[in-house]
Amino acid sequence: MTQPRIAYLGTGANGAGIAADMTRAGHDVTLIEQWPAHVEAMRAHGIIVDLPGGRSEMTEVTVKHLCEVAELRQSFDLVYLGMKAYDTRWAVELIKPLLAKDGVVIGMQNGMTRDTIASIVGPDRCLGAVIEVTANMYTPGRVDRQSSREESWFALEDSAVVGAERVALAAEVLRAAGTVDVVADIHSAKWMKLAVNAAELVTSALVGLPLMHAAKDPALLNFMLAAGREAVAAAAADGAVLMPILGMPEDVDTSDPAAFADALFGKVLSSFCLPDTETTCLQDWRKGRRNEVHELNGHVADVAQKNGLRAPLNAFTVAMAERIETGEMPFDEMNRDAMADALAEHYPELGNLAGLPPHMAGA
């Protein structure tokens, strides 16, 4: 096969860093981005990625505004989709006319977006993926990447209808940015990541704190752990199998769902988080954007309700986030006591969960 033409649609903190890695590896990558200042900065100065250890890389890239997509004529063999989960449908419709007949869209997003993508381009042109890369972006054109390529991890769907050759190609390109595991059960892998996200992303954003700072508060830590446990229970009810992700040992104990949920969260804290790491949902709020609470905690609450389960902390998180996004309340530490009260109301039996960070508790 000739060199594949690749688009990376949605190049925020994670997408820009990954696309830079792909470009540096010699792949033909076109970045497509909706933040005008970010596009212009990348055109003027390339992507600057500040890596762990103090080293920076500048990569010259080909980048297009969303409004320039209609001017493109050549089709893409691989489209890595990095848009917010709530932007999935329109973003895939936007790029669909430029997807090659045997092209594939790879959903590099939080949430359960795979089926939405498949409903638009077909299951034979869609691959689900799980991404664990830590990065911040507050300045256009500059990525603060906090997990190195060696520490970054991806799961990619092994799809018979897509075919081994195209799956292998998508994985090969993605390996420029980190370790890639090709997995048969992407539904379960996506749910495991969703369980982690439900525990950490919006919950720490509610109090406006970096994740590690929030996790040092026993009440907030226990709230996050309990939200993750609710998510794992919802995942099982939705047909997902508990399975190790994020580079966890293959023989990790999955017999106790609650303990496994804690271990998932502990893996994020111990391997993918620095003291100043702010979740993508907190970064969204700092930029004045809405975050993905409905696709994360909202999805958990909806699935739990449909299956006769309780997920009160995920529902509480959604309600709090909605009030923040309508301007009724701030996202700061004033919300800590309300979260502690909700935990005490719904899970008084949890107590302090030893008051230890999950990676210490599971050590």
N, C-alpha and C positions, 0 to 999 in steps of 0.2 A: 504494500500500500504506500502511496506517496505520503508526504508529510501531512498529517491531518490539520485542518483549519479549526481553530478553537476559539470560542467566545467565552468570556467570563462575564456574566450578566449580574451586576450588583457587586461593586468592589469597595465595600467599606473596610473596616480594619482587617478582618480575616480575608476577605476576597482579594483585596489589593496585595496583601502579603503573599497569598498563595499564587495569584496570577504573576507576581514578580518572580517567584521561584520557577514557575513553568517557563516564563520567558528566558530566564537565565540558563535554564536547561536546554535551550535551543528550540523550543516549540513555537509555532506560529500562533500567537495569542492576540486577540482583540478584546480589550476591556470596554464594557458598556456600563455607564454610571449615570445616576440621576442627580447627583449633587454637583451643580455647575462649577462651583469654586474648586472642588476636588478634581474635576476633569481638567480645568485650565491649569491647575498646579502641576498635575502629572504631565501635561503637554509641555509645560515650560521647564520643569526640573526633573522629570521622571518620578518614579516612586522611590521615596527614601524610607528604608526600613531600618529602624533602630533595633538591634538584636541584643539578646542577653549577653552580658559581659562588656558592654560599652561599644561594640563594633556597629558600624552603620554600612548599609549597602544602598547604592543608587542604581536603579534599573530603568533604562529608557523603554517606554512601552508605546504601543498603539492604542489609543483610547478614543471613544466616541461618546458624545452626549446621547441620551435617550432619543432626542428629537432627530438625531442623525441616522438612526437605524433604518429609516425609510430610504436613505440614500445608498445603503449597502446593496450590492448585487451578487456577490459570491456567497455560496452557502457554507454553513459550518457543519463539520463532522461531529464535533463534541461541543455541547453547551453546558458549562458548569454554572448552575443557578445559585446565586448568593443573595437574592433579594429577601426581604422580610417575609415570613410565612404568610402574612396577610396580603402580600402583593403577588402571591404565586400565580393565581389564575390569569391576571392581565399580563404579567410578565411573560408567561409561556405563550400566550396568544400573540404577544408582540414579536417574539423571536421565531414562532412556528413557520412563517413564510420563508425564513432563512435557514431552516434546518434541512440538511441534506436528506435525500430519500432514505438512506440507511443511517442517518445521524441519530445521536442519542442526547437526551437532556438528563443531566445528573443533578439531583436535588441536594445541594450542599447547605441545607437549612435546618433550623430547629423546627420542631413540630412534625406532625404526620402529613407531610405534603406530597408524598409519593403518589398516592392515588389520584390526587388532583392533577398532577402532571400527566399521569397516564391517561386520564380522561380526555385530555386535550390532544396529545401527540400519539397516543396508543401505547399499550404495555410493551410493544416490541421496540419502542424508541425512548424508553424511560428507565433510569436506574436510580434507586434510592441510595442514600449515603448518610453516614453519621460522621460528624466532624468534631474534633476536640483540639482546637487551637486557641491560645489565649493571646489577645491583642487589644490595644486601645487605639483610638484615633480621635484626636480633638483638633488637629491642624490639617487642612486640606493637603493631600499629597504626601503625608508623613504617617507611618505606622509605627507604633510602639509595640513590637512583637515580643511577648513575654515567654513564649514557648519556642524553643529552637526547632529547627527541622528534625533533629534527632528525637525531640520530645513530643512532637506533634503526631496525632494519630487519626486515622480515618477507617471507616468500614464502608465497603462498596458492595452492592447487591450482586450476587451471582445469579444471573437470569438466563434460563434456557431459551426464552423467546427472543431476548436480545442477542444471544449467541456468545460463545466463548471468546471469539476473536475480538469483538467489540468491547466486551467486559475487560479483557486483558489490556486493550489499548487505553481505555479510560483509567484503569488502575496504574498503568505505566506512566501516563502523564501526571497523575496525581502524586505519584511517589516522588516527584521533584520537591514536594512540600512536606513530606513526612512518611511515616509508616502506614501502609495500606493493607488491611485485612479484607479479603473477599469472603463474604459470608452468605450462606444459603438462606438464612431466615432474617431478612432485613426488617420485617415487621416487628420482630422481637427486639432486634438491635435498636431500631428507632424508638421503641417504647422504653428501653432501658435508658437511653439518652434523655428522653422526655421526662422520665422520673427524676433524673439528676437536675434537669432544668427547672422542673416544678419546685424542687427543693431550694434552689439557689438564686435563680436569675431575678425574678420579680421580688421575692421575699427580701433579699438584701437591698434591692432598690427602694423598697418601701421606707427604709430608714436612712437612705442616702449614703450608705457606707460601702467601702470596698468589702468584698466577700470575706476576706480573712478577719477584718475588723468586726464584722457582724457576727462571725462564728466564735469570737472570743467571749461574747455575751451568752451565758448559759441559757437564758430565756429565748433569745433569738436562735441559737443553735438548736435547741429542742423544737422550736417551731419549724425550722427548716427540715430537721430530721423527720418530724411527724408528717409534714407535707410530702416528703419523699416516700414515706411508707404508704400514705394514701395512694400515691401515684403507682407504686409497684402493685398494690392490690387491684387498682383499676386496670393495669396492664394485664395481669393474670386473668381478670374477668373478660378482657377483650381478646383472649386467645394467645397472648404473648407468653413465651417461655422465658423464665429467668435465665440470663446468660451473661457471662463476663464480657465487658467491653472496656475500652480505654486502656488496653494493655494489661488488664487484670490477669492474674494467673488462671490458666484454663481449669485448674482443679478447685477454684474458689467454691466455697459452700453456698449452694443456692437452696438448701432445704428449709431455711428459715427466712421467709420473705422480708420481715422487718429488719433482721440483721443484715441481709443482703442489701437492702435499701441504704442502710447506714454505711455499708462498705463502699457502695457506689459514690456516695457523697464524700466519704473519706478519701477515695482515690482522686477526686477532683482537687480537694484541698491540699493533698500531699504532693501531687504530681503536676498539676496544671494551674497553680495559683500562686502569685506573689503577694506580698503584703499590700501593694497598692493596686492590685487587679480589681477593676470595676466591671461588673457584668454588662453585657450588651444592653440589657434592659435599663440599667441605670444610665449608661451612656446615651441611650435614646432620650430619656427624660431630660438629661442635661442639655441636649441639643434642641429641646422643645418638640420632640416627636413622640408619637404614641409608641408603646412597646407591644410585645407579642403575648400579653397576659391571656387573651382569649384563646390563642392557639396552644398555650402551655397549661397553665393552671385551669383555665376554662375548659379545655378538652378533658383534663383529668376529672373535673367535677361532673361534666356531662356524661362521660362514660360510666363513672361510678353510679350516678343516679339511674341510668338506664339498666344497670345490672343490680339494683337494689342495695348498693353499698353507700357508705357515708364518706364524704370527702370535705368536711366542714372547713378545714384550714385552706384548702385550695379555693373553695368558694369565697371564703373570707378575703383571701388575697385578691381575687378578682374584684370584689366589691370595693376594697380599699384602693386598688389601682384605678378603677373607674372614677372614684371621687377625686383622686389626684389629677387625672387627665382632664376632668371638667373644671379644675381650678378650685375645688371646694376645700382642699387641704394640701399641705406641702408634702414632699417626700424627704423627711428628715427624722431625726431620732425621737421626735415627739410621738411618733407612731409606735414606738417600742412597747409601751405599756399596754396599748390596745392589743398588740400581737400576743403579749404574755397573758393577758386576760383571756383571749380566745383559746390559747393552748390549755390554760387551767380549766376552762369551761368544758372543753371537748375531750381532753385527754389528761385528767388529773392523775391517772395511774402512772403516767410517764415520769413524773417527778423531775429529777435533774438529769436523767440519763447519764449519771456519773459526772456531769459537768465537764467532760473531756471533749476535745476536738475528735471527730470520728476517726481520723487516722491514728490517734493515740489510743482510742478505745479499742481499735481493731488490731493493734500491734501485737 
